[in-house]
Amino acid sequence: MQLVLPDDYAYVLLTASSYAFLNVYQSRNVSIQRRAAGIKYPQVYADKAQEDANPAAFKFNCAQRAHYNTLESANGVLFGTLVTGLRYPMLATGMGVLYFIGRIIYTRGYTAQGPDGRNKSGGILGGGMPYLFALSTALTAFQMLGLKLF
């Protein structure tokens, strides 16, 4: 099988590269919240006593959790973007852009308002994308094998 990249594949690569910037944004957010809360390394989260004594510690925990939540899906989303883009470059790009925007909104809402702010104002946009990427990756693979699903 010969692999030929579609003409629009550069958009897929730009989208995939945006995930690195997302990671930098979230890492920076965690660092800012860590400093404000006075949580020292290597402590990953503020404990309950620290949260009770300092509201900034709760914000730090929320920023940290938003970042970890994104990291939990990052490999699948990146892989899905690159593979789906082989057959459907603009679909992969659109899904990736929605994931990126949704994760920014999710991070900002979670950090500012706690768990209740995670999916307000569009943060849910990024939440379903890992599942859609899993489906689109499988569909792409089936098509590359010559299997007709529809």
N, C-alpha and C positions, 0 to 999 in steps of 0.2 A: 504494500500500500504506500502510495506516495502522499506525503503531507504537503498540501499547498495552503498557505495562509490567505484568507480572504483579503480583498483590497482594504476593507475597513478595519482590519485587525489592529492597526495603530491605536484606534480608539479603545480597544480592549486593553492594550498595554498601558495606556494613560490611566484608564480606570483602575487597573490593578496597582499601578504605582501610587494612586491616591490612598491606598490602604496603609502604606508606610507613613504618609503624612497624618493620617488618622491616628496611628499609633503614637507618633510624636506629640500630637495635640493632647491625647489622653494621658500620656506619660507626664507631660508638662503640667497638666491639670492636677494630677496626683501629687506631684512635687510641690506645687503651690499650696495645696491643701495640707500636705504633710508638714510643711514649714509653719503654716498658720496654726496648726494644732499642736506643734511641738513634739510630734511623734518621731522618735529617733530610729535609725536603721539598726538592726535588721528587722524590727517589728513590722509585720505585714499589715496588721489592723490595730486600731485602738481597742482596748478592752472596755468592758462595760463601765468600770470605775472612771476611766478616762473620758468616756462619752458623757457620763453623768456630771463630771466636773467641768467639762469644756465643750460647748456646742460645736466648736470647730473640729473636734475629734469625730463627731458624727458625720460632718461634711466630708472629712477625709475618708472615712469608711465608705461613704456613698460613692465618692470619686474613684476609690480603689476598686469597688465592686463593679462599677460601670466599665472600667478598663478591663478587668478580668472577664467580665461577661463578653466583651468584644473579642478578647483573645481566645475564648472558648470556641468561637465560630470562625476565627480568621483563616485557619488553614482550609477549611471546606469552602469558604466563600472565595478565597483566592484561587484555589484549584477549579472551582466551578466557573469562575469568571474566565479563566484561561481556556478551559475545555469547551464550555458552551460557546465561547467566541469563535471557535474553529468553524462552526456551522451557522451560528446566529450572532454575528459580532455586535449588531446594534441592540439586540435583546440583552446580551451579556453586559453591554455598556450601560443600558438603561437600568437594569437590575442593580448593577454595581454602584451607579450614581445614587439610586434610591437607598441602598444600603449605607453608603457613605454619609449622606445627608441625615438619614434616620439615626445613625449612630452618634452624630454630632448633637442632634436634638435630644436624644436619649441621655447622653453624657451630661449635657447642660441641665436638663430637667432633674436628673437623679442627683447631681451634685447640689443644686440649689434647693430642691424641695424634698429630697429623700425619696424613698421607694414610690411614694404617690406621684412624684413628678416624672417618673421614667418614661411614660408613654403619652404624656400630654403634648399637645401641639405638634403631633406628627412623629414622635419618637418611635412609635410602633412600626413605622416604615421599614426600619432595618431588621425588626424582629423575625419576620417571616421569610426574609431573603435566604437564609441558609437552607431552608427546606425547599424553596423554589430552585435554588442552585443545585441541590442534590437531584431533583427531578429533571432539570434541564441537562445536567451532566449525563445522567443515565439515558435520556432521550438521544443526546448527541452520540453516545457510545453505541446504542442500538442502531442508529442510522449509519454509523461508520461500519458496522458489521453487516449492513445491508438488510436489516430487519425492518419490516414495515409495521408500525404500531397503529397507525391511523389510516 
